[in-house]
């Protein structure tokens, strides 16, 4: 077997038996590529309606991401408190998470202002690109399901229906109290690692998206620290649930995640009614004519689709090259 070949069976075995460690030697180039993948995840996480988990699935690092987060367990805490740094370093998957996490942070702090401007001034073009990206990624993710059964299809339909309803909810008016910022971070990070459910959109529903985005742009580290604290708590707990589901019910879990992606397409459909009914989200519509703007939007959809296929091909090559 090539040195860097994917070893999902070993990853699943390691998830079921805590004492088993799975390590693949990586080069500096590999970690740079992981940082680039993290950057793509961070860019997706900034946009309400697009999930960083979707991008992780496209790039082939989703399951390793979940199991790497799981490595920060009670044993890791015990090693940390006892100051056994060498054992702690070999126990947790910190190189992987540092590379991916670093890329995510760079994307969030460098792209937040640009994406905020684009969403305000050219929303149709932005949503067109991401619609093509997510729609194509559904096909890519479907290849991870080993055997289609009635129960897997039911999981897909359940995830699709749930996401379709969720993205149609109306944003809430909420307080800026520290406890609510911690809670928002915990809930948003759970959505952020779920393909199809955008953590940024959950922040919109919780009434905290623009508040947190402004905190990023203004470098308000007090607000960001509270949200990050909630995110750390949420991801530590939720990653264990996801890891168990992927280990025990892989196809059903992937079917459900695929359904979430399909249902989320409702949110990122580019064309919306200009006249919005008070208290209701804008309804999806079809373009009135095939003008220059519509043609550019369609081209951006195709470009998003091509980006997914290219990224998936690069990710597959990076995990199969000796």
C-alpha positions as CSV (number, residue, x, y, z in Angstrom):
1,X,0.0,0.0,0.0
2,X,1.4,3.5,-0.8
3,X,2.6,5.4,2.1
4,X,0.0,8.1,1.8
5,X,-2.9,5.9,0.7
6,X,-6.3,6.5,2.4
7,X,-6.9,4.1,5.3
8,X,-10.5,4.7,6.1
9,X,-10.8,1.2,7.6
10,X,-8.0,2.0,10.0
11,X,-9.5,5.3,10.9
12,X,-12.8,3.7,11.7
13,X,-11.1,1.0,13.8
14,X,-9.1,3.7,15.6
15,X,-12.4,5.5,16.4
16,X,-13.9,2.4,17.9
17,X,-10.8,1.5,19.9
18,X,-9.3,4.6,21.6
19,X,-5.9,3.0,22.1
20,X,-5.3,2.6,18.3
21,X,-3.5,5.4,16.6
22,X,-3.5,6.0,12.9
23,X,-0.7,8.2,11.5
24,X,0.2,8.9,8.0
25,X,3.6,10.6,7.4
26,X,3.2,13.9,5.6
27,X,5.7,16.2,4.0
28,X,5.8,20.0,4.2
29,X,4.0,20.2,0.8
30,X,1.2,18.0,2.2
31,X,0.7,20.4,5.1
32,X,0.7,23.4,2.8
33,X,-2.0,21.7,0.8
34,X,-4.0,21.1,4.0
35,X,-3.6,24.8,4.8
36,X,-5.0,25.6,1.3
37,X,-8.0,23.2,2.0
38,X,-8.6,24.9,5.3
39,X,-8.5,28.3,3.4
40,X,-11.3,27.0,1.1
41,X,-13.3,25.8,4.2
42,X,-12.9,29.2,5.8
43,X,-14.0,31.0,2.7
44,X,-17.1,28.9,2.6
45,X,-17.8,29.4,6.3
46,X,-17.9,33.1,5.9
47,X,-20.9,32.9,3.5
48,X,-24.4,32.3,5.0
49,X,-25.8,29.2,3.1
50,X,-22.5,27.5,2.3
51,X,-20.9,25.0,4.8
52,X,-17.3,24.5,5.5
53,X,-18.2,20.8,6.1
54,X,-19.3,20.6,2.5
55,X,-15.9,21.9,1.4
56,X,-14.2,19.4,3.7
57,X,-16.1,16.6,2.0
58,X,-15.3,17.8,-1.4
59,X,-11.6,18.0,-0.6
60,X,-11.5,14.6,1.0
61,X,-10.6,15.5,4.6
62,X,-14.0,15.4,6.3
63,X,-13.7,12.1,8.2
64,X,-10.1,12.8,9.1
65,X,-11.2,16.2,10.4
66,X,-13.8,14.7,12.7
67,X,-11.5,12.0,14.1
68,X,-8.7,14.5,14.5
69,X,-11.0,16.7,16.7
70,X,-11.9,13.6,18.6
71,X,-8.3,13.0,19.6
72,X,-8.6,15.9,22.1
73,X,-10.2,13.6,24.7
74,X,-9.9,13.0,28.5
75,X,-6.6,11.3,28.0
76,X,-5.2,14.3,26.2
77,X,-6.4,16.5,29.1
78,X,-4.7,14.1,31.6
79,X,-1.4,14.3,29.6
80,X,-1.7,18.1,29.5
81,X,-2.3,18.5,33.2
82,X,0.7,16.1,34.0
83,X,3.0,18.0,31.6
84,X,3.7,14.9,29.5
85,X,4.2,17.0,26.3
86,X,5.8,14.3,24.1
87,X,3.0,11.8,24.8
88,X,0.4,14.5,24.3
89,X,2.0,15.5,20.9
90,X,1.8,11.9,19.7
91,X,-1.8,11.4,21.1
92,X,-3.5,14.4,19.5
93,X,-3.6,15.1,15.7
94,X,-2.4,18.7,16.2
95,X,-0.3,19.0,12.9
96,X,-3.4,18.2,10.8
97,X,-5.7,20.5,12.8
98,X,-3.1,23.3,13.0
99,X,-2.7,23.3,9.2
100,X,-6.4,23.2,8.4
101,X,-7.3,25.6,11.3
102,X,-4.6,28.0,10.2
103,X,-6.0,28.1,6.7
104,X,-9.5,28.7,8.0
105,X,-8.5,31.6,10.2
106,X,-6.5,33.2,7.3
107,X,-9.5,33.0,5.1
108,X,-11.9,34.4,7.6
109,X,-9.8,37.4,8.5
110,X,-8.7,38.1,4.9
111,X,-12.0,37.5,3.1
112,X,-14.7,38.6,5.5
113,X,-14.7,42.3,4.3
114,X,-14.5,41.3,0.6
115,X,-17.3,38.7,0.9
116,X,-19.4,41.2,2.9
117,X,-19.1,43.7,0.1
118,X,-19.8,41.2,-2.7
119,X,-22.9,39.9,-0.9
120,X,-24.2,43.5,-0.5
121,X,-23.4,44.6,-4.0
122,X,-23.5,41.5,-6.2
123,X,-25.5,38.8,-4.3
124,X,-26.8,37.0,-7.4
125,X,-23.3,36.4,-8.7
126,X,-22.0,35.2,-5.4
127,X,-25.0,32.8,-4.8
128,X,-24.7,31.5,-8.4
129,X,-21.1,30.4,-7.9
130,X,-21.9,28.7,-4.6
131,X,-25.1,27.1,-6.0
132,X,-23.0,25.4,-8.7
133,X,-20.4,24.5,-6.1
134,X,-22.8,22.8,-3.7
135,X,-24.9,21.2,-6.5
136,X,-21.8,19.5,-7.9
137,X,-20.6,18.5,-4.5
138,X,-23.7,16.5,-4.0
139,X,-22.7,14.2,-6.8
140,X,-19.1,14.0,-5.5
141,X,-20.3,13.1,-2.0
142,X,-22.7,10.4,-3.3
143,X,-19.6,8.4,-4.4
144,X,-18.7,7.9,-0.7
145,X,-21.8,5.8,-0.1
146,X,-20.8,2.2,-0.6
147,X,-24.2,0.6,-0.9
148,X,-27.5,2.3,-1.6
149,X,-30.4,0.8,0.4
150,X,-33.9,1.9,1.2
151,X,-32.8,3.1,4.7
152,X,-30.0,5.1,3.2
153,X,-32.4,6.8,0.8
154,X,-34.7,7.5,3.7
155,X,-31.8,9.2,5.6
156,X,-31.1,11.3,2.5
157,X,-34.7,12.4,2.2
158,X,-34.9,13.1,6.0
159,X,-31.7,15.3,5.8
160,X,-33.0,17.1,2.7
161,X,-36.4,17.8,4.3
162,X,-34.8,19.0,7.5
163,X,-32.4,21.4,5.7
164,X,-35.1,22.7,3.4
165,X,-37.3,23.7,6.4
166,X,-34.3,25.0,8.4
167,X,-33.0,27.4,5.7
168,X,-36.5,28.9,5.3
169,X,-36.7,30.0,9.0
170,X,-36.9,33.6,9.8
171,X,-33.9,35.2,11.7
172,X,-34.4,36.0,15.3
173,X,-33.7,39.2,17.3
174,X,-31.4,38.2,20.1
175,X,-29.2,39.8,22.8
176,X,-25.5,40.5,22.7
177,X,-24.9,39.1,26.2
178,X,-21.7,37.0,26.7
179,X,-23.7,33.8,27.5
180,X,-25.6,34.1,24.2
181,X,-22.4,34.7,22.2
182,X,-21.0,31.5,23.8
183,X,-24.2,29.6,23.0
184,X,-24.2,31.0,19.4
185,X,-20.6,29.8,18.8
186,X,-21.4,26.3,20.2
187,X,-24.5,25.9,17.9
188,X,-22.9,27.4,14.9
189,X,-19.8,25.3,15.0
190,X,-21.9,22.1,15.1
191,X,-23.6,23.3,11.9
192,X,-20.3,24.4,10.4
193,X,-18.9,20.9,10.3
194,X,-22.2,19.5,8.9
195,X,-22.2,19.5,5.1
196,X,-25.2,21.5,3.8
197,X,-25.9,23.4,7.0
198,X,-24.0,26.6,7.1
199,X,-22.6,27.8,10.4
200,X,-22.8,31.3,9.1
201,X,-26.5,30.9,8.3
202,X,-27.1,29.5,11.8
203,X,-25.6,32.7,13.1
204,X,-28.1,34.5,10.8
205,X,-31.0,32.6,12.4
206,X,-29.6,33.3,15.9
207,X,-29.4,37.0,14.9
208,X,-25.6,37.2,15.3
209,X,-24.1,36.9,11.8
210,X,-23.6,40.6,11.1
211,X,-22.6,41.2,14.7
212,X,-19.8,38.6,14.5
213,X,-18.8,39.6,11.0
214,X,-18.4,43.2,12.2
215,X,-16.4,41.9,15.1
216,X,-14.1,40.2,12.6
217,X,-13.7,43.3,10.5
218,X,-13.2,45.5,13.6
219,X,-10.9,43.0,15.3
220,X,-13.1,42.9,18.4
221,X,-11.3,40.1,20.1
222,X,-13.6,40.1,23.2
223,X,-16.6,39.1,21.1
224,X,-14.6,36.7,19.0
225,X,-13.1,35.1,22.1
226,X,-16.6,34.4,23.5
227,X,-17.8,32.9,20.2
228,X,-14.6,30.9,19.9
229,X,-15.1,29.5,23.5
230,X,-18.6,28.3,22.5
231,X,-17.2,26.9,19.3
232,X,-14.5,24.9,21.2
233,X,-17.1,23.4,23.6
234,X,-19.5,22.6,20.8
235,X,-17.1,21.0,18.4
236,X,-15.5,18.8,21.2
237,X,-18.9,17.4,22.0
238,X,-20.5,17.2,18.6
239,X,-17.4,15.6,16.9
240,X,-17.8,12.6,19.1
241,X,-21.4,12.1,18.0
242,X,-20.4,12.4,14.4
243,X,-17.4,10.2,14.8
244,X,-19.5,7.4,16.3
245,X,-22.1,7.7,13.6
246,X,-19.5,7.6,10.8
247,X,-17.9,4.5,12.4
248,X,-21.1,2.6,13.1
249,X,-23.5,3.8,10.4
250,X,-21.3,5.2,7.6
251,X,-23.7,5.0,4.6
252,X,-26.7,6.3,6.5
253,X,-24.7,9.2,8.0
254,X,-23.3,10.1,4.5
255,X,-26.8,9.8,3.1
256,X,-28.1,12.2,5.7
257,X,-25.3,14.6,5.2
258,X,-25.9,14.5,1.4
259,X,-29.6,15.3,2.1
260,X,-28.5,18.3,4.1
261,X,-26.6,19.6,1.1
262,X,-29.6,19.1,-1.3
263,X,-32.0,20.8,1.1
264,X,-29.6,23.8,1.6
265,X,-29.9,24.6,-2.2
266,X,-33.1,26.4,-1.3
267,X,-31.2,29.0,0.6
268,X,-28.5,29.7,-2.0
269,X,-30.8,29.8,-5.1
270,X,-29.5,33.0,-6.8
271,X,-32.8,34.6,-8.0
272,X,-35.2,35.9,-5.3
273,X,-38.4,37.9,-5.4
274,X,-37.5,41.6,-5.1
275,X,-40.7,42.4,-3.3
276,X,-40.4,40.7,0.2
277,X,-43.4,40.0,2.4
278,X,-42.9,41.4,5.8
279,X,-41.9,38.7,8.3
280,X,-41.1,36.1,5.6
281,X,-37.8,35.2,3.8
282,X,-37.6,36.2,0.1
283,X,-39.2,33.6,-2.2
284,X,-37.2,31.9,-4.9
285,X,-38.1,32.8,-8.5
286,X,-36.8,32.2,-12.0
287,X,-35.0,34.9,-14.1
288,X,-37.4,37.0,-16.2
289,X,-35.2,37.0,-19.3
290,X,-31.9,35.6,-20.5
291,X,-30.0,38.8,-20.3
292,X,-26.3,39.4,-19.8
293,X,-26.5,39.2,-16.0
294,X,-28.3,35.9,-16.1
295,X,-25.8,34.5,-18.6
296,X,-22.9,35.6,-16.3
297,X,-24.7,33.9,-13.3
298,X,-25.1,30.7,-15.3
299,X,-21.4,30.8,-16.2
300,X,-20.5,31.3,-12.5
301,X,-22.6,28.2,-11.7
302,X,-20.7,26.2,-14.3
303,X,-17.4,27.6,-12.9
304,X,-18.4,26.5,-9.4
305,X,-19.1,23.1,-10.7
306,X,-15.8,22.9,-12.4
307,X,-14.0,24.1,-9.2
308,X,-15.6,21.2,-7.3
309,X,-14.5,18.6,-9.8
310,X,-11.0,20.0,-10.0
311,X,-10.6,20.2,-6.2
312,X,-12.0,16.7,-5.8
313,X,-9.5,15.4,-8.4
314,X,-6.6,17.2,-6.7
315,X,-7.7,15.8,-3.3
316,X,-8.0,12.3,-4.7
317,X,-4.5,12.5,-6.2
318,X,-3.0,13.9,-3.0
319,X,-4.3,10.8,-1.1
320,X,-3.2,8.2,-3.6
321,X,0.2,9.5,-4.6
322,X,3.0,7.2,-3.1
